[in-house]
């Protein structure tokens, strides 16, 4: 596959992942406001959002690529985590979480992106 087509497919997958993230975060915020969620429930919601966003992006990346789809889903998970980390760092001005939470989050993004690639 040509590099230009690869970049377009991955850009579409990342944009769709970002849209899923935005919609789900808005829904989680509304639910947290109306139902008075505890911090624990919000943290679970964020993990579910990461899983669904990477899964959907991995499916799109897998459908766009015809070979080694799981690797493209894995790449999507890496890019998704990197972008979310950079946005978080830019907004807060510091790294924020513990190393354990970053490792857990990156593994969640990698795994769900790769699974999405296999499904796609």
N, C-alpha and C positions, 0 to 999 in steps of 0.2 A: 504494500500500500504506500502511496506517495506520502511524503512528509506533510504536505499541505493538507491532505485529507485527514491524516492522523491528528493534526493540530485542531482541525475544525471539529472532528468528532469529540475529542477530549474537551474542547472549549464548550461545546453543547452540553456534554455530560456535567461539567463543573457548574455551568450556569443553571442547569436544572437542579443540581444538588443545592445550590445557593437559594433558589426559589423555594424548594421544599423546606430548607432550613428556616427561611424567613416566615413562611406560612405557618410552620409548626411552632416556631417560637412565639408568634403572635397568638396562636391558639393556646399555648401553654400559659402565656402571660394572662390572657383573659380568664382561663380556668383557675389559675392561682389567685387572681383577684377576687373572683366570684365565690370560690370554694375555700379560700383561706388555706392554701396548701402550706405545709411545713417545708423547711429547707430540704429535708430528705426526699420528699415527693418531687420537688423541683429538680433535684439532682438526678433522680430516676428519669424524669421527663427529658432532661438534656441528653442523657445517654440514649434514650429511645430515639430522639431527634437525630443524633449522630448516626445511629444504626440505619434508620430509614433513609436519610439523605445519601449516605454512602452506598446503600443497597440500590436505590433508584439510579444514582449516577453510574454505578457499576453495570447495571443492566443496560443503560444507554450506551456506555462505552463498549460493552460486550457485543451488543447488536451492531454497532458501527464497525467493529473490527471482526474479521472473519477467522483469524488465527490467534491462538494463545490468548483467548478472551480473559482468562483468569488473571493474566499478567497485566492486562489493560485495566481491569477492575482494581487490582492492587495498586497500580500507578494512580488511579483516580483517588483511592483512599489516602495515599501519601500526599497528593496535591491538596485534597480537601483539608486534611489535618494541617498542612503547612500554611494554607491560606487562613484558616480559622485562627491558628496560633499567631500569625502576623497581625491580623486584624485585632485580636485581643491584646497583643502587646502594644500596638499603636494606640489603642484607645485608653489603656490603663497606664502605660508607661513603664510597666514592670512585667516580669515573667509570671508572677502570681501564684500558681499552684505548686504542689510538691512534685518531685520526680516520679513518684508512684502514680499520681493521677495523670501525668503526661504519658507515661508508658501505657497505662490502661487505656487511655483515650486513643493513642496511636494504634494500639492493637485492635481496638474495636473498629476503628476506621479502616484499617488494612483488611481485617477479616470480613467485614460486611461489604466492602468494595470488591474484594475478590469473589465472594459468594455471588454478588450481583453480576459480575463478569461471567461467572460460570452459568448463571441462569440465562443471561442475555445471549 
